[in-house]
Amino acid sequence: MLMSMRNLKKKRAQLALIFAIPLALAVHGINDTAFAADGEAIQGKLVFWRTGKIASPVMGRIKNLPKRIGDSVEQGEVVALIDTQQLEAELSIARQALATAEAELVSERAELQSVETTFNRIEQLKDSPAFTRARLEDATNAVAIAKATVKAAEALVAERKSTVDKRELDVKLATIEAPFDGVVVRQLLTVGGLVSTDDPHILIMVDTATPEIEVDVPAEQVNALSVGTEVSAQIDNSGRQTARVRSIAPAATSDAETRTVRLDLVKPEGTYRDTVPVTIYLPES
């Protein structure tokens, strides 16, 4: 009788445990069948699709690098300054040249006005004994030459203005701003380094809010995936989340054993680190 009572209590405890497990999973928001169809787990890595070398559009020596490696940067924030001493000297020369051209234009316009006045006076003498055809032709030629000279002076002023605008823009562009929010991961030059046309790059930035997963999938299993396929992914040993296949790279060689697959996180949250472990779970074939 005592043994029978013990067996009954044991069975009741087993039944309670069986019903308690799904209840606990439900309480914690875990679906025990959510990933029941998962296949093989494959290790991957996080990469950032927005990565860029930040270059200077103007040449010169670096005056300041206000951001260090690892610093976060907001779009529009200054990440480098180019010494503008030479650029400002070139701007000053361009402005002086423009002023000279504008003064020449004023003079040529005055000359045009003078020869036009002379032409008008001669033309009014057509019915006078003092009128001569030769003087009228000379005056006509003088007006034509003066008009051409004025046009040339106007063109020179426009050219000099364009040069001034370019020099002013160069001075402005010597302040290098971040093109997007991100993190400085590498400095290619230091303060005092020369930015040249051959190598205008100053630093490298990545946007840590633009992650995607890169994974090498065995060739015999890649058929389980296609662009748009959604799989389960685990990042940094945290909870599972959904990733969607963005691309499947073709094999580099005919005997390649793997294919490189890139996946987007369906609902990325915040920023990420590319050093965390990443696992994706292939769907069962």
ZADO-5499 format. One record per residue: x, y, z of N, C-alpha, C in turn; residue in three letters. Coordinates in steps of 0.1 Angstrom, whole numbers, padded with zeros to 4 digits, always signed. Layout:
REM ZADO-5499
XYZXYZXYZala...
//
This chain:
REM ZADO-5499
+0008-0012+0000+0000+0000+0000+0009+0013+0000met+0019+0012+0008+0028+0024+0009+0035+0026-0004leu+0039+0015-0010+0046+0015-0023+0037+0021-0034met+0024+0017-0034+0014+0022-0043+0013+0037-0042ser+0012+0042-0029+0011+0057-0027+0023+0064-0032met+0035+0059-0031+0047+0065-0036+0047+0066-0051arg+0043+0055-0057+0042+0055-0072+0032+0066-0077asn+0021+0067-0070+0011+0077-0074+0016+0091-0073leu+0023+0094-0062+0029+0107-0060+0040+0110-0071lys+0048+0100-0075+0058+0101-0085+0052+0105-0099lys+0041+0098-0102+0034+0100-0115+0028+0114-0115lys+0022+0118-0103+0017+0132-0103+0027+0142-0105arg+0039+0140-0099+0050+0150-0101+0055+0150-0115ala+0055+0139-0122+0059+0138-0136+0049+0146-0145gln+0037+0144-0142+0026+0151-0150+0027+0166-0148leu+0030+0170-0135+0031+0184-0132+0042+0190-0140ala+0053+0183-0141+0065+0188-0148+0062+0189-0163leu+0055+0180-0168+0052+0180-0183+0044+0192-0186ile+0034+0195-0178+0025+0207-0180+0032+0220-0177phe+0042+0219-0168+0048+0232-0163+0058+0237-0173ala+0064+0229-0181+0074+0233-0191+0068+0243-0201ile+0057+0239-0208+0051+0248-0218+0047+0261-0211pro+0041+0260-0199+0037+0271-0192+0048+0281-0190leu+0059+0276-0185+0071+0285-0183+0076+0291-0196ala+0076+0283-0206+0080+0289-0219+0071+0300-0224leu+0058+0298-0221+0048+0309-0225+0050+0321-0217ala+0053+0319-0204+0055+0331-0195+0066+0339-0199val+0077+0333-0204+0089+0340-0208+0089+0343-0222his+0078+0342-0229+0077+0346-0243+0085+0337-0253gly+0087+0324-0249+0095+0315-0258+0086+0305-0264ile+0087+0304-0277+0079+0294-0284+0088+0282-0287asn+0085+0271-0280+0093+0259-0281+0093+0253-0295asp+0083+0257-0304+0083+0252-0317+0087+0262-0328thr+0092+0274-0323+0095+0285-0332+0106+0281-0342ala+0116+0274-0337+0127+0270-0345+0128+0255-0346phe+0117+0248-0346+0117+0234-0346+0122+0229-0360ala+0120+0238-0370+0124+0233-0384+0138+0238-0387ala+0145+0243-0378+0159+0247-0380+0168+0235-0384asp+0177+0238-0394+0186+0228-0397+0200+0230-0391gly+0210+0229-0398+0224+0230-0393+0227+0244-0389glu+0234+0246-0378+0239+0259-0374+0253+0261-0380ala+0254+0274-0386+0267+0277-0392+0272+0291-0387ile+0284+0291-0384+0290+0304-0378+0293+0314-0389gln+0289+0326-0386+0292+0337-0396+0298+0349-0389gly+0297+0360-0395+0303+0373-0389+0295+0385-0393lys+0295+0395-0385+0289+0408-0388+0298+0416-0396leu+0293+0422-0407+0300+0432-0414+0291+0444-0416val+0297+0455-0420+0289+0468-0422+0289+0472-0436phe+0277+0473-0442+0277+0476-0456+0280+0491-0459trp+0279+0500-0449+0283+0513-0452+0296+0516-0445arg+0306+0515-0453+0320+0517-0449+0327+0526-0460thr+0334+0536-0455+0340+0545-0466+0353+0551-0462gly+0361+0553-0472+0373+0561-0470+0370+0575-0472lys+0373+0583-0462+0370+0597-0462+0382+0605-0469ile+0379+0612-0480+0390+0618-0487+0388+0633-0487ala+0399+0640-0490+0399+0655-0491+0398+0659-0505ser+0388+0668-0509+0388+0672-0523+0398+0682-0527pro+0405+0687-0516+0416+0697-0519+0429+0691-0514val+0440+0696-0520+0453+0691-0516+0459+0700-0506met+0468+0695-0497+0475+0703-0487+0479+0694-0475gly+0485+0700-0466+0489+0693-0454+0478+0693-0443arg+0477+0682-0436+0467+0681-0426+0471+0689-0414ile+0461+0698-0410+0464+0707-0399+0459+0701-0385lys+0448+0694-0386+0442+0688-0374+0433+0676-0377asn+0434+0666-0368+0425+0655-0369+0417+0654-0355leu+0406+0660-0354+0399+0661-0341+0394+0648-0336pro+0392+0638-0344+0387+0625-0340+0398+0614-0340lys+0397+0606-0330+0407+0595-0329+0400+0582-0332arg+0409+0572-0334+0403+0559-0337+0394+0554-0326ile+0382+0549-0330+0372+0545-0321+0362+0555-0317gly+0365+0568-0320+0355+0578-0317+0343+0577-0326asp+0331+0580-0320+0319+0581-0327+0317+0594-0333ser+0312+0595-0345+0311+0608-0353+0297+0609-0358val+0291+0621-0357+0278+0623-0363+0280+0630-0377glu+0270+0627-0386+0271+0633-0399+0272+0648-0398gln+0281+0654-0406+0284+0668-0406+0294+0672-0396gly+0299+0664-0387+0309+0667-0377+0323+0667-0384glu+0331+0677-0380+0344+0678-0386+0353+0667-0382val+0359+0660-0392+0368+0649-0389+0383+0652-0393val+0385+0663-0401+0398+0667-0405+0398+0681-0410ala+0410+0688-0408+0412+0701-0413+0425+0702-0421leu+0424+0708-0433+0436+0709-0441+0441+0724-0439ile+0454+0725-0439+0460+0738-0437+0456+0747-0449asp+0450+0759-0447+0445+0767-0458+0454+0779-0461thr+0466+0779-0456+0475+0790-0459+0477+0792-0474gln+0481+0781-0480+0483+0782-0495+0470+0785-0502gln+0459+0779-0498+0446+0781-0505+0442+0796-0503leu+0444+0801-0492+0440+0815-0489+0449+0825-0497glu+0462+0821-0499+0470+0830-0508+0466+0829-0522ala+0462+0818-0527+0457+0816-0540+0444+0824-0542glu+0435+0824-0531+0423+0831-0532+0426+0846-0533leu+0435+0851-0525+0439+0865-0525+0444+0870-0539ser+0452+0861-0546+0457+0864-0559+0445+0865-0569ile+0436+0855-0567+0424+0855-0576+0415+0867-0575ala+0414+0872-0563+0406+0884-0560+0412+0896-0566arg+0425+0897-0565+0432+0908-0571+0431+0908-0586gln+0432+0896-0592+0430+0895-0607+0416+0899-0611ala+0407+0895-0603+0393+0899-0606+0391+0914-0605leu+0397+0921-0595+0396+0935-0594+0402+0942-0606ala+0414+0937-0610+0420+0943-0622+0411+0941-0634thr+0405+0930-0636+0397+0927-0648+0385+0936-0647ala+0379+0938-0636+0367+0947-0635+0371+0961-0638glu+0383+0966-0633+0387+0979-0637+0389+0981-0652ala+0395+0971-0658+0397+0971-0673+0383+0972-0680glu+0373+0965-0675+0360+0965-0681+0354+0979-0680leu+0355+0985-0668+0350+0999-0667+0357+1008-0677val+0370+1007-0679+0377+1015-0689+0372+1012-0703ser+0371+1000-0706+0367+0996-0720+0352+1001-0723glu+0344+1000-0713+0330+1005-0715+0330+1021-0717arg+0339+1028-0710+0340+1042-0711+0345+1045-0725ala+0355+1037-0730+0360+1039-0744+0349+1037-0754glu+0341+1026-0752+0330+1024-0761+0320+1035-0762leu+0317+1041-0750+0308+1052-0749+0313+1064-0757gln+0327+1066-0756+0333+1077-0763+0332+1076-0778ser+0336+1064-0783+0336+1062-0798+0321+1062-0803val+0312+1058-0795+0298+1058-0800+0293+1073-0801glu+0298+1081-0791+0294+1096-0792+0300+1102-0805thr+0313+1098-0807+0319+1104-0820+0312+1099-0832thr+0308+1087-0832+0301+1081-0844+0288+1089-0846phe+0281+1091-0835+0268+1098-0836+0269+1112-0842asn+0280+1119-0837+0282+1133-0842+0286+1133-0857arg+0294+1123-0861+0297+1123-0876+0285+1119-0884ile+0277+1110-0879+0265+1106-0886+0255+1118-0888glu+0255+1127-0878+0246+1138-0879+0250+1149-0889gln+0263+1147-0894+0269+1157-0903+0267+1152-0918leu+0259+1142-0920+0257+1137-0933+0253+1147-0944lys+0245+1157-0940+0240+1167-0949+0249+1179-0949asp+0260+1179-0941+0269+1191-0940+0281+1189-0949ser+0286+1201-0954+0298+1200-0963+0310+1194-0956pro+0310+1194-0943+0321+1189-0935+0321+1174-0934ala+0310+1168-0938+0309+1153-0937+0317+1146-0948phe+0324+1136-0944+0332+1127-0953+0329+1113-0950thr+0328+1105-0961+0325+1091-0959+0336+1083-0952arg+0348+1087-0953+0360+1081-0947+0359+1082-0932ala+0355+1094-0927+0354+1096-0912+0343+1087-0907arg+0332+1086-0914+0321+1078-0909+0325+1063-0908leu+0332+1059-0918+0337+1045-0918+0347+1042-0907glu+0356+1052-0904+0365+1051-0893+0358+1050-0880asp+0348+1058-0878+0340+1058-0866+0332+1045-0864ala+0327+1040-0875+0320+1027-0875+0329+1016-0870thr+0341+1016-0876+0351+1006-0872+0355+1007-0858asn+0357+1019-0853+0361+1022-0839+0350+1017-0830ala+0337+1018-0833+0326+1013-0825+0327+0998-0824val+0328+0992-0836+0329+0977-0836+0340+0972-0828ala+0352+0978-0829+0363+0973-0822+0361+0975-0807ile+0355+0987-0803+0353+0989-0789+0343+0979-0783ala+0332+0976-0791+0322+0966-0786+0329+0952-0784lys+0337+0948-0793+0344+0936-0792+0353+0936-0780ala+0360+0947-0777+0369+0948-0766+0361+0947-0753thr+0349+0953-0752+0341+0952-0741+0336+0938-0738val+0332+0931-0749+0328+0917-0747+0340+0908-0742lys+0352+0911-0747+0363+0903-0742+0366+0906-0727ala+0364+0919-0724+0367+0923-0710+0356+0917-0701ala+0343+0916-0705+0333+0910-0698+0335+0895-0696glu+0340+0888-0706+0343+0874-0705+0355+0872-0695ala+0365+0881-0695+0376+0879-0686+0371+0881-0672leu+0362+0891-0669+0357+0892-0656+0349+0880-0651val+0341+0874-0660+0334+0862-0657+0343+0850-0653ala+0354+0849-0661+0364+0839-0659+0371+0841-0645glu+0374+0854-0642+0381+0857-0630+0371+0854-0618arg+0358+0857-0620+0349+0854-0609+0348+0839-0606lys+0348+0832-0617+0347+0817-0615+0359+0812-0608ser+0371+0818-0610+0383+0814-0603+0382+0818-0588thr+0377+0829-0586+0375+0833-0572+0365+0824-0565val+0354+0820-0571+0344+0811-0565+0351+0798-0563asp+0359+0793-0572+0366+0780-0570+0376+0781-0558lys+0383+0792-0557+0393+0793-0546+0385+0794-0532arg+0374+0801-0532+0366+0802-0520+0361+0788-0516glu+0356+0781-0526+0351+0767-0523+0363+0758-0518leu+0375+0760-0524+0386+0752-0519+0389+0754-0504asp+0388+0767-0500+0390+0770-0486+0379+0764-0477val+0367+0764-0482+0356+0758-0475+0358+0743-0474lys+0362+0737-0485+0363+0722-0485+0375+0717-0477leu+0383+0726-0473+0395+0722-0465+0390+0717-0451ala+0378+0720-0448+0372+0714-0435+0364+0702-0439thr+0369+0690-0435+0363+0678-0440+0353+0673-0429ile+0341+0671-0434+0330+0666-0425+0326+0652-0428glu+0321+0646-0417+0317+0632-0419+0305+0631-0427ala+0305+0622-0437+0293+0621-0446+0281+0613-0440pro+0284+0606-0429+0273+0598-0423+0277+0595-0408phe+0267+0591-0400+0270+0588-0386+0279+0575-0386asp+0289+0574-0378+0297+0562-0378+0308+0563-0367gly+0318+0554-0369+0329+0553-0360+0342+0554-0369val+0352+0561-0364+0365+0562-0370+0372+0549-0367val+0376+0541-0377+0382+0528-0374+0397+0528-0378val+0401+0538-0386+0415+0538-0391+0419+0552-0396arg+0431+0557-0392+0436+0569-0398+0447+0566-0408gln+0445+0571-0420+0455+0568-0430+0466+0578-0431leu+0464+0590-0425+0474+0600-0425+0474+0606-0411leu+0485+0613-0407+0486+0619-0394+0487+0634-0396thr+0486+0642-0385+0488+0656-0386+0501+0659-0393val+0501+0668-0403+0513+0671-0410+0515+0663-0423gly+0507+0653-0424+0507+0645-0436+0502+0652-0448gly+0507+0649-0460+0503+0656-0472+0493+0648-0479leu+0481+0655-0482+0471+0650-0490+0474+0653-0505val+0475+0643-0513+0479+0645-0527+0468+0640-0536ser+0469+0643-0549+0460+0638-0559+0461+0623-0560thr+0473+0618-0558+0475+0603-0559+0469+0596-0547asp+0468+0602-0536+0462+0595-0524+0455+0606-0515asp+0443+0609-0518+0436+0619-0511+0429+0614-0498pro+0430+0601-0495+0422+0595-0484+0429+0598-0471his+0421+0602-0461+0426+0606-0448+0423+0595-0437ile+0410+0590-0437+0406+0581-0426+0395+0572-0432leu+0392+0561-0424+0382+0552-0428+0371+0552-0417ile+0358+0553-0421+0347+0552-0411+0338+0541-0415met+0331+0536-0405+0320+0526-0407+0308+0530-0400val+0297+0527-0405+0284+0530-0399+0279+0517-0392asp+0281+0517-0378+0278+0505-0371+0263+0502-0369thr+0255+0511-0375+0240+0508-0375+0236+0502-0388ala+0245+0498-0397+0242+0491-0410+0248+0477-0410thr+0244+0468-0401+0250+0455-0401+0244+0446-0411pro+0251+0436-0416+0246+0425-0423+0255+0413-0419glu+0249+0401-0421+0256+0389-0417+0263+0383-0430ile+0275+0379-0428+0282+0372-0439+0286+0358-0434glu+0282+0348-0442+0284+0334-0438+0288+0326-0450val+0298+0317-0448+0302+0308-0459+0294+0295-0457asp+0285+0292-0466+0276+0281-0466+0282+0270-0474val+0283+0257-0469+0288+0246-0477+0280+0245-0490pro+0287+0242-0501+0280+0242-0515+0269+0232-0515ala+0270+0221-0508+0259+0211-0509+0247+0216-0501glu+0248+0226-0493+0236+0231-0485+0231+0244-0490gln+0238+0251-0499+0234+0264-0503+0220+0264-0511val+0217+0252-0516+0204+0251-0524+0192+0253-0514asn+0194+0252-0501+0183+0254-0492+0180+0269-0490ala+0189+0278-0497+0187+0292-0495+0185+0298-0509leu+0178+0309-0509+0176+0318-0521+0174+0332-0516ser+0176+0341-0525+0174+0355-0522+0160+0358-0516val+0159+0363-0505+0146+0365-0498+0142+0355-0488gly+0150+0344-0487+0147+0334-0477+0150+0339-0463thr+0141+0337-0454+0143+0341-0440+0148+0329-0431glu+0158+0332-0423+0163+0322-0414+0164+0328-0400val+0167+0319-0391+0169+0323-0377+0184+0326-0375ser+0187+0337-0368+0200+0341-0365+0202+0345-0350ala+0213+0342-0345+0216+0345-0331+0229+0353-0331gln+0229+0365-0325+0240+0374-0324+0244+0376-0310ile+0257+0374-0307+0263+0377-0294+0256+0369-0283asp+0252+0356-0287+0246+0347-0277+0233+0353-0271asn+0227+0362-0278+0214+0368-0273+0202+0360-0280ser+0190+0365-0278+0179+0358-0284+0179+0358-0299gly+0171+0348-0304+0171+0346-0319+0164+0359-0325arg+0168+0362-0338+0161+0371-0346+0161+0367-0360gln+0153+0373-0368+0151+0369-0382+0161+0377-0391thr+0167+0369-0400+0176+0375-0410+0171+0371-0424ala+0173+0379-0434+0168+0376-0448+0180+0376-0457arg+0180+0366-0466+0191+0365-0475+0190+0376-0485val+0201+0384-0486+0202+0395-0496+0209+0391-0509arg+0220+0383-0507+0227+0379-0519+0234+0365-0517ser+0236+0358-0528+0244+0346-0527+0254+0347-0538ile+0267+0348-0534+0278+0351-0544+0280+0338-0552ala+0283+0340-0564+0287+0328-0572+0300+0322-0568pro+0303+0310-0571+0315+0304-0567+0327+0310-0574ala+0338+0312-0567+0350+0319-0573+0357+0309-0582ala+0356+0296-0579+0362+0286-0587+0352+0274-0588thr+0354+0266-0598+0345+0254-0601+0345+0244-0589ser+0356+0244-0582+0357+0234-0571+0356+0240-0557asp+0350+0252-0557+0348+0259-0544+0339+0251-0535ala+0342+0250-0522+0334+0242-0513+0323+0249-0506glu+0324+0263-0507+0314+0271-0500+0310+0282-0509thr+0298+0288-0505+0293+0300-0512+0292+0311-0501arg+0295+0323-0505+0294+0334-0495+0280+0340-0496thr+0273+0340-0485+0259+0345-0484+0259+0357-0475val+0251+0367-0480+0249+0379-0471+0235+0380-0468arg+0232+0383-0455+0219+0384-0450+0216+0397-0443leu+0205+0403-0445+0201+0415-0437+0193+0411-0425asp+0195+0419-0414+0186+0417-0403+0173+0423-0406leu+0162+0416-0403+0149+0422-0407+0146+0434-0398val+0149+0433-0385+0147+0444-0376+0159+0447-0368lys+0169+0454-0374+0181+0458-0367+0178+0468-0356pro+0185+0467-0345+0183+0475-0334+0196+0482-0329glu+0197+0495-0329+0208+0502-0324+0221+0499-0333gly+0232+0499-0326+0245+0497-0332+0250+0483-0328thr+0260+0478-0336+0265+0465-0334+0280+0465-0334tyr+0286+0454-0329+0301+0453-0330+0304+0441-0339arg+0314+0442-0347+0317+0431-0357+0325+0420-0350asp+0328+0421-0337+0336+0411-0330+0327+0401-0323thr+0314+0402-0323+0305+0393-0316+0303+0381-0324val+0300+0369-0317+0297+0357-0325+0284+0357-0331pro+0283+0351-0343+0271+0351-0351+0268+0337-0355val+0256+0332-0353+0252+0319-0358+0239+0320-0366thr+0239+0314-0378+0226+0313-0385+0222+0298-0385ile+0209+0296-0386+0204+0282-0387+0197+0280-0400tyr+0203+0271-0408+0197+0269-0421+0184+0262-0420leu+0175+0265-0429+0162+0257-0429+0164+0243-0433pro+0156+0234-0428+0158+0220-0432+0154+0218-0447glu+0162+0211-0454+0159+0208-0468+0146+0200-0470ser
//
